[in-house]
Amino acid sequence: MNQQQPAGFLYFVSYSGVKLPLKLVNEITEDSLNNRNTYYRSRFDAQNRMQLCQKIVYGEVESEHQYQYYESGVLKSAQITEDDEIREIRFNESGEMM
């Protein structure tokens, strides 16, 4: 796998927990991607909030999470794409699923 990776991403081995946004763990370098079949790549905003998370399997995007936040930093919505199916989850300003 010698594909060039998009700029501005961080790379991780896995995630922990079940709440959204996902909590990515075990950051890895872009150089180590050639030794991995599966990893997560993510992009964060200036406040260190995850905006995009993609699960990469054999060089292809298997699933994707896109997150939006209220100005307070609370998660506002999550758009989850898996197997060409898109699901949207909305949260109120207290962080409770609506």
DSSP file (Angstrom, degrees, kcal/mol; ACC not computed):
  #  RESIDUE AA STRUCTURE BP1 BP2  ACC     N-H-->O    O-->H-N    N-H-->O    O-->H-N    TCO  KAPPA ALPHA  PHI   PSI    X-CA   Y-CA   Z-CA
    1    1 A M              0   0    0      0, 0.0    35,-0.1     0, 0.0    58,-0.1   0.000 360.0 360.0 360.0  98.3    0.0    0.0    0.0
    2    2 A N        +     0   0    0      2,-0.1     2,-0.1    32,-0.0    32,-0.0  -0.071 360.0 142.8-115.8  30.7    1.9    3.0   -1.2
    3    3 A Q        -     0   0    0      1,-0.1     2,-0.4     0, 0.0    56,-0.0  -0.455  57.1-112.5 -70.8 144.5   -1.0    5.3   -1.7
    4    4 A Q        -     0   0    0     -2,-0.1    -1,-0.1     1,-0.0    -2,-0.1  -0.648  33.1-131.5 -78.1 132.6   -0.4    9.0   -0.8
    5    5 A Q        -     0   0    0     -2,-0.4    -1,-0.0     1,-0.1     4,-0.0  -0.579  23.9-101.3 -86.0 145.6   -2.4   10.0    2.2
    6    6 A P    >   -     0   0    0      0, 0.0     3,-0.7     0, 0.0    -1,-0.1  -0.314  45.7-103.3 -61.3 147.9   -4.5   13.2    2.3
    7    7 A A  T 3  S+     0   0    0      1,-0.2     0, 0.0     0, 0.0     0, 0.0  -0.342  97.1  34.3 -72.5 153.0   -2.9   16.1    4.2
    8    8 A G  T 3  S+     0   0    0      1,-0.3    36,-0.4    -2,-0.1     2,-0.3   0.558  84.8 129.3  84.8   9.8   -4.0   17.1    7.6
    9    9 A F    <   -     0   0    0     -3,-0.7     2,-0.3    34,-0.1    -1,-0.3  -0.690  43.9-153.7 -97.6 150.3   -4.8   13.6    9.0
   10   10 A L  E     -A   42   0A   0     32,-2.7    32,-2.6    -2,-0.3     2,-0.4  -0.876  19.1-139.0-111.4 154.4   -3.8   11.9   12.1
   11   11 A Y  E     -AB  41  28A   0     17,-0.7    17,-2.6    -2,-0.3     2,-0.3  -0.915  19.8-179.4-124.2 142.3   -3.6    8.1   12.3
   12   12 A F  E     -AB  40  27A   0     28,-2.8    28,-2.8    -2,-0.4    15,-0.2  -0.939  30.5-137.7-139.9 156.4   -4.7    5.7   15.0
   13   13 A V  E    S-     0   0A   0     13,-1.5     2,-0.2    12,-1.1    13,-0.2   0.858  79.0 -30.2 -80.9 -38.7   -4.8    1.9   15.7
   14   14 A S  E     - B   0  25A   0     11,-1.6    11,-2.7    26,-0.1     2,-0.3  -0.828  56.5-112.2-159.5-169.9   -8.2    1.8   17.3
   15   15 A Y  E     - B   0  24A   0      9,-0.3     2,-0.3    -2,-0.2     9,-0.2  -0.928  19.1-144.2-138.2 164.7  -10.9    3.5   19.4
   16   16 A S  E     + B   0  23A   0      7,-2.4     7,-0.9    -2,-0.3     3,-0.1  -0.920  54.4  20.8-129.8 157.1  -12.3    3.0   22.8
   17   17 A G  S    S-     0   0    0     -2,-0.3     6,-0.1     1,-0.1    -2,-0.1  -0.091  70.3-106.3  81.2 179.0  -15.8    3.4   24.3
   18   18 A V  S    S+     0   0    0      2,-0.1    -1,-0.1     4,-0.1     2,-0.1   0.465  80.6 100.5-122.9 -10.1  -19.2    3.4   22.7
   19   19 A K  S    S-     0   0    0      2,-0.1     4,-0.2    -3,-0.1    -3,-0.1  -0.415  75.0 -81.4 -79.5 155.7  -20.1    7.1   22.9
   20   20 A L  S    S+     0   0    0     -2,-0.1     2,-0.1     2,-0.1    55,-0.1  -0.777 105.7  47.6 -98.0 148.0  -19.8    9.6   20.1
   21   21 A P  S    S-     0   0    0      0, 0.0    -2,-0.1     0, 0.0    -3,-0.0   0.641  99.6-115.1 -68.7 157.7  -17.6   11.1   19.0
   22   22 A L        -     0   0    0     -2,-0.1     2,-0.8     1,-0.1    28,-0.1  -0.231  18.4-131.5 -57.6 148.2  -15.3    8.1   18.9
   23   23 A K  E     -B   16   0A   0     -7,-0.9    -7,-2.4    -4,-0.2     2,-0.2  -0.887  23.9-151.2-104.7 101.0  -12.2    8.2   21.2
   24   24 A L  E     -B   15   0A   0     -2,-0.8     2,-0.3    -9,-0.2    -9,-0.3  -0.477  15.4-168.7 -76.1 142.6   -9.3    7.2   19.0
   25   25 A V  E     +B   14   0A   0    -11,-2.7   -11,-1.6     1,-0.2   -12,-1.1  -0.893  50.9  30.4-132.0 159.3   -6.3    5.5   20.8
   26   26 A N  E    S-     0   0A   0     -2,-0.3   -13,-1.5   -14,-0.2    -1,-0.2   0.986  72.6-145.1  59.0  70.0   -2.7    4.6   20.0
   27   27 A E  E     -B   12   0A   0    -15,-0.2     2,-0.3    -3,-0.1   -15,-0.3  -0.355  18.5-167.9 -62.5 141.5   -1.7    7.2   17.5
   28   28 A I  E     -B   11   0A   0    -17,-2.6   -17,-0.7    -2,-0.0     2,-0.2  -0.853  21.3-104.9-126.9 163.7    0.7    6.0   14.8
   29   29 A T    >   -     0   0    0     -2,-0.3     3,-0.9     1,-0.1     4,-0.3  -0.510  25.9-117.8 -87.1 158.1    2.8    7.8   12.2
   30   30 A E  G >  S+     0   0    0      1,-0.2     3,-1.5     2,-0.2     4,-0.3   0.844 114.2  63.1 -60.3 -34.1    2.0    8.0    8.5
   31   31 A D  G >  S+     0   0    0      1,-0.3     3,-0.6     2,-0.1    -1,-0.2   0.785  97.8  56.1 -62.6 -27.6    5.2    6.1    7.9
   32   32 A S  G X  S+     0   0    0     -3,-0.9     3,-1.3     1,-0.2    -1,-0.3   0.488  81.4  89.2 -85.4  -1.5    3.9    3.1    9.7
   33   33 A L  G X  S+     0   0    0     -3,-1.5     3,-1.9    -4,-0.3    -1,-0.2   0.804  74.7  67.3 -66.6 -28.8    0.8    2.8    7.6
   34   34 A N  G <  S+     0   0    0     -3,-0.6    -1,-0.3    -4,-0.3    -2,-0.1   0.727  99.6  52.3 -63.5 -19.8    2.5    0.5    5.1
   35   35 A N  G <  S+     0   0    0     -3,-1.3     2,-0.4    -4,-0.1    -1,-0.3   0.314 100.6  77.9 -96.5   7.6    2.7   -2.1    7.8
   36   36 A R    <   -     0   0    0     -3,-1.9     3,-0.1     1,-0.1   -23,-0.0  -0.934  49.9-170.3-124.0 140.5   -1.0   -2.0    8.6
   37   37 A N  S    S+     0   0    0     -2,-0.4    21,-3.2     1,-0.3    22,-0.4   0.754  84.7  30.7 -89.7 -31.6   -4.1   -3.5    7.0
   38   38 A T  E     + C   0  57A   0     19,-0.2     2,-0.3    20,-0.1    -1,-0.3  -0.989  69.9 138.2-133.2 136.6   -6.5   -1.6    9.1
   39   39 A Y  E     - C   0  56A   0     17,-2.0    17,-3.3    -2,-0.4     2,-0.4  -0.964  42.1-113.1-162.1 171.4   -6.3    1.8   10.8
   40   40 A Y  E     -AC  12  55A   0    -28,-2.8   -28,-2.8    -2,-0.3     2,-0.4  -0.937  21.8-164.8-113.9 136.6   -8.3    5.0   11.5
   41   41 A R  E     +AC  11  54A   0     13,-2.5    13,-3.0    -2,-0.4     2,-0.3  -0.967  15.0 179.0-120.7 143.3   -7.5    8.4   10.1
   42   42 A S  E     -AC  10  53A   0    -32,-2.6   -32,-2.7    -2,-0.4     2,-0.4  -0.964  22.6-147.2-144.8 154.1   -9.0   11.5   11.5
   43   43 A R  E     - C   0  52A   0      9,-2.1     8,-3.0    -2,-0.3     9,-1.6  -0.981  17.8-162.6-124.5 137.6   -9.1   15.2   11.1
   44   44 A F  E     - C   0  50A   0     -2,-0.4     6,-0.2   -36,-0.4     2,-0.1  -0.840  13.5-126.9-119.3 153.9   -9.5   17.7   14.0
   45   45 A D    >   -     0   0    0      4,-2.3     3,-2.0    -2,-0.3    -1,-0.1  -0.251  44.1 -85.0 -88.8-175.9  -10.4   21.3   14.1
   46   46 A A  T 3  S+     0   0    0      1,-0.3    -1,-0.1     2,-0.1    -2,-0.0   0.724 130.2  55.1 -65.0 -22.1   -8.5   24.2   15.8
   47   47 A Q  T 3  S-     0   0    0      2,-0.1    -1,-0.3    26,-0.0     3,-0.1   0.246 120.5-109.2 -93.0  11.9  -10.2   23.3   19.2
   48   48 A N  S <  S+     0   0    0     -3,-2.0     2,-0.5     1,-0.2    -2,-0.1   0.782  71.1 145.2  64.8  30.6   -9.0   19.7   18.9
   49   49 A R        -     0   0    0     18,-0.0    -4,-2.3    20,-0.0     2,-0.3  -0.849  55.8-112.8 -97.6 133.3  -12.5   18.4   18.2
   50   50 A M  E     +C   44   0A   0     -2,-0.5    -6,-0.3    -6,-0.2     3,-0.1  -0.471  37.8 172.0 -67.1 127.4  -12.8   15.5   15.8
   51   51 A Q  E     +     0   0A   0     -8,-3.0    16,-2.5     1,-0.4     2,-0.4   0.747  67.1  18.1-101.3 -35.5  -14.5   16.5   12.5
   52   52 A L  E     -CD  43  66A   0     -9,-1.6    -9,-2.1    14,-0.2     2,-0.4  -1.000  56.9-179.2-143.2 137.4  -13.9   13.4   10.5
   53   53 A C  E     -CD  42  65A   0     12,-2.4    12,-3.0    -2,-0.4     2,-0.4  -0.981   8.0-175.2-138.7 126.6  -13.0    9.8   11.3
   54   54 A Q  E     -CD  41  64A   0    -13,-3.0   -13,-2.5    -2,-0.4     2,-0.6  -0.973  20.3-142.1-124.2 134.7  -12.5    7.1    8.6
   55   55 A K  E     -CD  40  63A   0      8,-2.4     7,-3.3    -2,-0.4     8,-1.0  -0.865  22.8-158.7 -92.1 121.1  -11.8    3.4    9.1
   56   56 A I  E     -CD  39  61A   0    -17,-3.3   -17,-2.0    -2,-0.6     2,-0.5  -0.895  12.7-179.6-106.3 125.2   -9.4    2.3    6.4
   57   57 A V  E >  S-CD  38  60A   0      3,-2.8     3,-1.8    -2,-0.5   -19,-0.2  -0.985  74.0 -18.3-127.1 119.6   -9.2   -1.4    5.5
   58   58 A Y  T 3  S-     0   0    0    -21,-3.2    -1,-0.1    -2,-0.5   -20,-0.1   0.883 128.8 -51.9  49.7  43.7   -6.7   -2.5    2.8
   59   59 A G  T 3  S+     0   0    0    -22,-0.4     2,-0.3     1,-0.2    -1,-0.3   0.418 118.2 105.1  81.4  -1.2   -6.5    1.1    1.5
   60   60 A E  E <  S-D   57   0A   0     -3,-1.8    -3,-2.8     0, 0.0     2,-0.6  -0.866  77.4-110.9-114.8 147.2  -10.3    1.6    1.2
   61   61 A V  E     +D   56   0A   0     -2,-0.3    -5,-0.2    -5,-0.2     3,-0.1  -0.651  35.1 175.5 -74.9 115.8  -12.7    3.7    3.4
   62   62 A E  E     -     0   0A   0     -7,-3.3    21,-0.8    -2,-0.6     2,-0.3   0.826  66.6  -1.5 -90.3 -37.2  -14.9    1.1    5.1
   63   63 A S  E     -DE  55  82A   0     -8,-1.0    -8,-2.4    19,-0.2     2,-0.3  -0.979  63.6-159.3-150.5 160.5  -16.8    3.5    7.3
   64   64 A E  E     -DE  54  81A   0     17,-2.2    17,-3.0    -2,-0.3     2,-0.4  -0.999   5.0-163.2-147.4 138.2  -16.8    7.2    8.0
   65   65 A H  E     -DE  53  80A   0    -12,-3.0   -12,-2.4    -2,-0.3     2,-0.4  -0.986   6.5-170.1-118.9 131.5  -18.0    9.5   10.8
   66   66 A Q  E     -DE  52  79A   0     13,-2.2    13,-2.8    -2,-0.4     2,-0.4  -0.991  12.3-162.5-120.1 131.0  -18.5   13.2   10.3
   67   67 A Y  E     - E   0  78A   0    -16,-2.5     2,-0.3    -2,-0.4    11,-0.2  -0.878  12.2-170.1-118.9 144.3  -19.2   15.4   13.4
   68   68 A Q  E     - E   0  77A   0      9,-2.2     8,-3.0    -2,-0.4     9,-1.7  -0.957  13.7-156.9-126.7 150.8  -20.5   18.9   14.0
   69   69 A Y  E     - E   0  75A   0     -2,-0.3     6,-0.2     6,-0.3     2,-0.1  -0.899  18.4-116.6-128.8 151.9  -20.5   20.7   17.3
   70   70 A Y    >   -     0   0    0      4,-3.1     3,-2.2    -2,-0.3     6,-0.1  -0.403  45.2-101.4 -71.9 163.1  -22.4   23.5   19.0
   71   71 A E  T 3  S+     0   0    0      1,-0.3    -1,-0.1     2,-0.1    -2,-0.0   0.792 124.1  64.0 -58.7 -26.4  -20.3   26.6   19.8
   72   72 A S  T 3  S-     0   0    0      2,-0.1    -1,-0.3     1,-0.1     3,-0.1   0.621 120.5-109.3 -71.9 -12.4  -20.1   25.3   23.4
   73   73 A G  S <  S+     0   0    0     -3,-2.2     2,-0.2     1,-0.4    -2,-0.1   0.321  74.8 136.2  99.2  -7.3  -18.2   22.3   22.1
   74   74 A V        -     0   0    0     19,-0.1    -4,-3.1     1,-0.1    -1,-0.4  -0.516  67.4 -97.7 -74.3 141.1  -21.0   19.8   22.7
   75   75 A L  E     +E   69   0A   0     -6,-0.2    -6,-0.3    -2,-0.2    20,-0.2  -0.397  40.7 179.9 -61.2 127.9  -21.6   17.3   19.9
   76   76 A K  E     -     0   0A   0     -8,-3.0    15,-2.8     1,-0.4     2,-0.3   0.815  61.1  -8.7 -98.5 -43.2  -24.5   18.6   17.6
   77   77 A S  E     -EF  68  90A   0     -9,-1.7    -9,-2.2    13,-0.2     2,-0.4  -0.996  49.0-154.1-156.9 155.8  -24.7   15.8   15.0
   78   78 A A  E     -EF  67  89A   0     11,-2.6    11,-2.8    -2,-0.3     2,-0.6  -0.995   6.7-161.9-132.6 126.6  -22.9   12.7   13.7
   79   79 A Q  E     -EF  66  88A   0    -13,-2.8   -13,-2.2    -2,-0.4     2,-0.5  -0.951  14.6-167.9-108.4 117.2  -23.3   11.5   10.2
   80   80 A I  E     -EF  65  87A   0      7,-3.3     7,-2.8    -2,-0.6     2,-0.5  -0.920   6.0-167.7-114.0 124.7  -22.2    7.8   10.0
   81   81 A T  E     +EF  64  86A   0    -17,-3.0   -17,-2.2    -2,-0.5     2,-0.3  -0.954  17.8 156.7-114.7 121.9  -21.6    6.1    6.7
   82   82 A E  E >   -EF  63  85A   0      3,-2.4     3,-2.2    -2,-0.5   -19,-0.2  -0.987  70.0  -6.1-143.1 132.4  -21.3    2.3    6.6
   83   83 A D  T 3  S-     0   0    0    -21,-0.8     3,-0.1    -2,-0.3   -20,-0.1   0.889 127.9 -57.5  50.8  45.3  -21.9    0.0    3.6
   84   84 A D  T 3  S+     0   0    0      1,-0.2     2,-0.5    -3,-0.0    -1,-0.3   0.611 113.2 121.9  62.0  13.6  -23.2    2.9    1.5
   85   85 A E  E <   -F   82   0A   0     -3,-2.2    -3,-2.4     2,-0.0     2,-0.5  -0.926  49.8-154.7-107.1 130.0  -25.9    3.5    4.2
   86   86 A I  E     -F   81   0A   0     -2,-0.5     2,-0.4    -5,-0.2    -5,-0.2  -0.900  11.4-176.3-109.1 129.6  -25.9    7.0    5.8
   87   87 A R  E     -F   80   0A   0     -7,-2.8    -7,-3.3    -2,-0.5     2,-0.5  -0.981   9.3-156.5-124.6 135.3  -27.3    7.5    9.3
   88   88 A E  E     -F   79   0A   0     -2,-0.4     2,-0.4    -9,-0.2    -9,-0.2  -0.946   6.5-170.8-115.2 130.9  -27.6   10.9   11.0
   89   89 A I  E     -F   78   0A   0    -11,-2.8   -11,-2.6    -2,-0.5     2,-0.3  -0.981   8.2-159.5-120.3 129.7  -27.8   11.2   14.8
   90   90 A R  E     -F   77   0A   0     -2,-0.4     8,-3.0   -13,-0.2     2,-0.3  -0.824   3.0-162.5-111.4 149.8  -28.6   14.6   16.3
   91   91 A F  B     -G   97   0B   0    -15,-2.8     6,-0.2    -2,-0.3     2,-0.1  -0.945  16.5-125.7-128.1 147.8  -27.9   15.8   19.9
   92   92 A N    >   -     0   0    0      4,-2.7     3,-2.3    -2,-0.3     6,-0.0  -0.288  44.6 -89.3 -82.3 179.2  -29.4   18.7   21.9
   93   93 A E  T 3  S+     0   0    0      1,-0.3   -19,-0.1     2,-0.1    -1,-0.1   0.592 128.1  59.3 -70.0  -8.2  -27.2   21.3   23.5
   94   94 A S  T 3  S-     0   0    0      2,-0.2    -1,-0.3   -20,-0.0     3,-0.1   0.454 120.1-108.7 -92.5  -3.2  -26.9   19.1   26.6
   95   95 A G  S <  S+     0   0    0     -3,-2.3     2,-0.3     1,-0.3    -2,-0.1   0.567  72.7 140.3  88.6   9.6  -25.4   16.3   24.6
   96   96 A E        -     0   0    0      1,-0.1    -4,-2.7     2,-0.0    -1,-0.3  -0.699  58.7-109.3 -89.8 138.4  -28.4   14.1   24.8
   97   97 A M  B      G   91   0B   0     -2,-0.3    -6,-0.3    -6,-0.2    -1,-0.1  -0.398 360.0 360.0 -64.8 136.8  -29.4   12.1   21.7
   98   98 A M              0   0    0     -8,-3.0    -7,-0.2    -2,-0.1    -1,-0.1   0.413 360.0 360.0-101.9 360.0  -32.6   13.4   20.1
